Amino acid sequence: MNYNQKLKEKFQYHPKIRRIAQHRHLPKSIFCQIKEQRIMREARRRKELNRRKHSKPGSMPFVSERKKHIVAVVK
């Protein structure tokens, strides 16, 4: 590992080494879970937009993603 680290430091300005170093390496299971969550989130968003499109104007208020996940407000 030390040898590999030294090689990265030595050749850090080489374009191909820089390209490899800038990529974010994740375990495959985590990468696939993130991808699946992204697909699910996009599907929920698409479904909500379709519901809003085919319902009476003003009947479905727009709620931001940040406020959807708030459970309660502490006083």
C-alpha positions as CSV (number, residue, x, y, z in Angstrom):
1,M,0.0,0.0,0.0
2,N,2.8,2.4,0.8
3,Y,4.5,1.6,-2.5
4,N,1.3,2.3,-4.4
5,Q,0.8,5.5,-2.4
6,K,4.3,6.7,-3.3
7,L,3.7,5.9,-7.0
8,K,0.5,8.0,-6.9
9,E,2.4,10.9,-5.3
10,K,5.3,10.6,-7.8
11,F,3.1,10.5,-10.9
12,Q,0.2,12.6,-9.6
13,Y,0.5,15.1,-12.5
14,H,0.3,12.5,-15.2
15,P,-3.2,12.8,-16.9
16,K,-4.1,9.1,-16.6
17,I,-3.0,8.8,-13.0
18,R,-4.9,12.0,-12.1
19,R,-8.0,10.6,-13.9
20,I,-7.9,7.4,-11.8
21,A,-7.2,9.2,-8.6
22,Q,-10.1,11.6,-9.0
23,H,-12.6,8.8,-9.3
24,R,-14.4,7.7,-6.2
25,H,-14.0,4.0,-5.5
26,L,-16.8,2.3,-3.6
27,P,-17.6,-1.3,-2.8
28,K,-20.0,-2.7,-5.5
29,S,-22.7,-3.4,-3.0
30,I,-22.8,0.2,-1.8
31,F,-22.6,1.5,-5.3
32,C,-25.6,-0.7,-6.4
33,Q,-27.6,0.4,-3.3
34,I,-27.0,4.1,-4.1
35,K,-28.1,3.4,-7.7
36,E,-31.3,1.7,-6.6
37,Q,-32.1,4.5,-4.2
38,R,-31.6,7.0,-6.9
39,I,-34.0,5.1,-9.2
40,M,-36.6,4.8,-6.5
41,R,-36.4,8.6,-5.7
42,E,-36.7,9.5,-9.3
43,A,-39.8,7.2,-9.7
44,R,-41.5,8.8,-6.6
45,R,-40.7,12.3,-8.1
46,R,-42.1,11.3,-11.5
47,K,-45.3,9.8,-10.0
48,E,-45.9,12.9,-7.9
49,L,-45.4,15.2,-11.0
50,N,-47.9,13.0,-13.0
51,R,-50.4,13.1,-10.1
52,R,-50.1,16.9,-9.9
53,K,-50.4,17.2,-13.7
54,H,-53.7,15.2,-13.8
55,S,-55.4,16.6,-10.8
56,K,-57.3,19.8,-10.2
57,P,-55.0,22.9,-10.1
58,G,-54.2,23.8,-6.5
59,S,-55.5,20.5,-5.0
60,M,-52.0,19.1,-4.5
61,P,-49.7,21.7,-2.8
62,F,-46.0,21.5,-3.6
63,V,-43.9,20.3,-0.6
64,S,-40.1,20.6,-0.9
65,E,-38.0,17.5,-0.4
66,R,-36.3,18.9,2.7
67,K,-39.7,19.5,4.5
68,K,-41.0,16.0,3.6
69,H,-38.5,14.3,5.9
70,I,-39.2,16.5,9.0
71,V,-41.2,14.4,11.5
72,A,-42.0,17.1,14.1
73,V,-41.0,20.6,15.1
74,V,-39.5,20.9,18.6
75,K,-40.6,24.1,20.5
